[in-house]
Amino acid sequence: MQITRMQLGLVDEILAVSNQTRDTHSILERALGILVGAFQGKAAVAYLASQDQMRLAASHGLSPEARKQLAQLPILHETWATAPDAPEIALLDAQSSPETAAPLLEAMECEQILTFPLVAHDEQLGRLFIGACSVGTLKESDAALIGTIGHAVGLAIDNARLYQQMDQRLRESQALFKVSRALASTLDLDALLTLIVRLAVDTVDKASNGVLHLLDEETGELRPRALSFLDDRKPNSSVGRTRMRSGQGVAGLALETGKAVNIPDVAQDPRFLRVANSRNFASMLVAPLRLGDRQMGTLSIDSEDAFAFSQNAERLLMTLATQAATAIENARLVSDLQQSLNDLREMQEQLVQSGKLSAIGQLIAGVAHELNNPLTAVMGYAQLLETTEEVDESIRSDLSKIYMQAQRAAKIVQNLLTFARQHKAERQLVCVNELIERTLEMRIYQLRVENIEVTTKLANQELGTLADPNQLQTVFLNLINNAQDAMTSYRGRGHLTVSSELVDDTISVSFEDDGPGFGSDVHKHLFEPFFTTKEVGKGTGLGLSICFGIVSQMGGRIWAEGTPDQGAKFVVEIPIARAEGLDKLEESTSSDRVIPSKRILVIDDETDVAQVLERILRGEGHRVVTAPDGQSAIKHLARARERQQSFDLVISDVKMPGLNGPELYARIREHYGDVASQVIFSTGDTTSPQTRAFLQSVGLPHLEKPFTLEELHAVMLQIFG
């Protein structure tokens, strides 16, 4: 009866342990301590079955070296695994079981060992080994008691595992809920990825640290993006990275295969490559971040314990990795959407700007037409009076100034038309150095007022090119204005250096300033339409794109060099005029020949223009008749035919009230065909598409108002040969 009470007390004490804690390790350690005392043993160890192997789970009365030795004994896996033929209860000593007992006896430093299984619901969960200092201390006669204890400890372990599984599933559900809620409530990718890494470490049992790597598509390397061991700091390029690539190392293998890779013992696995100064851990688990076939990165956790991660851990980490991949894809989609919205907004702004420019172009066309007629009269009268012998020399000088200022106004109008892209390009021999100097003269006052010092370093030799001087001047003017704006806004003053030189068969012109310069992000967009670095309202973003178009049409090129805070340099390269081109140009522009007296009909609704043409032509010996409109011109033509005194030349405006130029020319072709090829049209409205189309269709010479006496004479030579 005394023994039965002791047995019951021992069983009650074992059962009480399971009510005090749900931790498997604690249950085993306390149970081992109770059993060693009850059986007067020296030490005890407990092994639990895991993946068809017996692993050391707890010990009592052993040194750390002994525990390490017992954890690595292969005989435990071969003899005491959960195989059906494994003995239930056994007493081991050196004489009765030399091969089986010797390693255990040596490691536990005992003479005798009692072993029995831990059973729950007819399933063997593991084994307990109790060691004694002398043979005979432990007896098989206590088999019933030992079997009861094995079942009691087994049930305690099974209950603890069930509780841990329920707790683990609850934590997993909470972790997945937190990630799902974060995915729906924030677009902060870094915060989302950091949350996923921390939840992986907090939720997976025995996990110590976690790292999330993203694949750099350019280099193919896996770079750390979120780490559990760096708090809220963003990882740098070296922490958590070992130059991993897809297919290389543990992370690379997971990324390539699309499956989780579980390394139970990194010291024994050749796939794991440890680098210098890296963290110490015993096992690791890596899950790939993939969406379909797209590789995005990896999510890794590690543990200080070997064989730390189960299949459940693999499943959870794969789920968290999928959520991380979804967060990354959502961030990309949001970024793409934002970029599309920005592009759409920019396009809308460009359309509005384009509409404004179209309206400005129409306004410029109207202003140009109204200015060209009076400028024609001013320039004509000035030239006419300047050639009169009776005019005093001082007055002649004043007339020259009037003519030059009228020409300047005409060039302003032409520049406006060029801006509106409605001025017809006319190639002629241009002296580049002279054009640079004239362009600087136009801006020198404003440059001086804004404290911009200008230095010119022009080539000594003549630099001639075939180009439209107005367009080339537009290029130079834009580059000077851009440099001025940049230097003024940067520090309120500056220095501009304009240089020209001949390099092989190319003329190189450079504009170098000491303004703010620019970086690579600006450089790649410089010549794009509507791109500007100026403040809103101070730039259209069209200047450099116009320059690019003009220079390209000339067969040249334009580029920029710059560094932030170290100024900028724009270089224009254009071809030098070849000798044969100059000869043809000189032939085409020669106007020294005298035209014999002709009978000329001048038609223009602007009285001053008609009168100045009449006086100029009469001064050259021609007989001139003027008409204020098309109807009057038809009457003069009919009267001349009646008198058999046909006109040798008709100079007609294009836009007139009543019968306009095109309608007049149709009448002439129908009724006065002999004169149809002897017509010169003059117009101040070359911007109109209808006017340009008409002039192109008839193929006759024309004059663009305002014109000079030399231009008038050259056009007449085209008619009379």
PEPEDA-V571707 format. One record per pair of residues at least 24 apart in sequence whose ideal C-beta (glycine too) atoms are under 6 Angstrom apart, sorted by the first residue. I is the first residue (numbers start at 1). J is the second residue. Records with the same first field share a line. If there is no record, write none. Layout:
# PEPEDA-V571707
I=J + J
This chain:
# PEPEDA-V571707
7=145
10=38
11=148 + 152
14=149 + 152
15=152
18=156
22=160 + 163
24=157 + 160
25=58
27=156 + 160
28=57 + 58
29=58
31=153
32=60
33=60
35=130
36=60
39=130 + 138
40=137
41=130 + 131 + 132
42=110 + 131 + 132 + 133
43=108 + 131
44=130
45=70 + 129
46=128
47=126 + 127
48=126
49=82 + 126
53=77
54=80 + 81
66=107
69=107
70=107
73=103
75=103
80=127
82=124
89=116 + 143 + 146
90=115
91=140
93=135
111=135
112=138
114=138
116=146 + 150
117=150
118=150 + 153 + 154
119=150 + 151 + 154
120=154 + 155 + 158
125=154 + 157
171=203
172=203 + 316
175=199 + 203
179=323
183=327
187=334
189=331
192=327
193=225 + 226
194=226
196=320 + 324
197=226 + 228
198=228
200=301 + 320
201=228
204=301 + 313
206=303 + 305 + 308
207=301 + 303
208=302 + 303 + 304
209=302
210=301
211=240 + 300
212=299
213=297 + 298
214=297
215=295 + 296 + 297
220=245
221=245
222=251
242=275
246=295
249=273
250=286
251=286 + 298
254=286 + 288 + 298
255=288 + 295 + 298
258=288 + 290
260=287 + 314 + 318
261=286
262=309 + 314
264=307
265=306
282=306
283=308
285=309 + 317
287=317 + 318 + 321
289=321 + 324 + 325
291=325 + 329
296=325 + 328
299=324
350=530
361=420
364=416 + 420
365=687
368=413 + 417
369=684 + 685
371=413
372=684 + 705 + 706
373=606 + 609 + 684
375=406 + 409 + 410 + 706
376=609 + 705 + 706
377=608 + 609 + 612
378=406
379=403 + 406 + 706
380=612
381=612
383=709
384=615 + 616
410=706
414=470
417=687
418=470 + 471 + 474
422=687
425=468 + 471
426=468
427=466 + 468
429=464 + 585
430=465 + 467 + 469
431=464
432=463 + 465 + 507
433=458 + 463 + 500
435=473
439=473 + 476 + 477
443=480
450=488
451=493
452=484 + 494 + 496
453=495
454=496
455=497
456=498
457=499
458=500
459=500 + 501 + 502
463=507
464=577
465=507 + 574 + 576 + 577
466=577 + 581
467=554
471=550
475=547 + 550
478=543 + 547
479=511 + 570
483=511 + 513
486=515 + 516
487=513 + 515
490=515 + 516
505=576
506=573
507=574 + 576
508=573
509=572
510=569 + 571
511=570
512=569
513=567 + 568
514=567
515=567
517=562 + 563 + 564 + 565 + 566 + 567 + 568
518=562
519=564
526=560
591=710 + 713 + 714
595=716 + 720
597=621 + 622
598=622 + 648 + 649
599=623 + 647 + 648
600=624 + 649
601=625 + 636 + 647 + 650
602=626 + 651
603=627 + 633 + 652
604=653
605=629 + 656
629=656 + 658
630=656 + 658 + 659 + 664
631=658 + 659
634=667
637=672
647=675
649=678
650=679
651=680
652=681
653=682
654=681 + 683 + 691
655=685
662=694
678=719
680=715
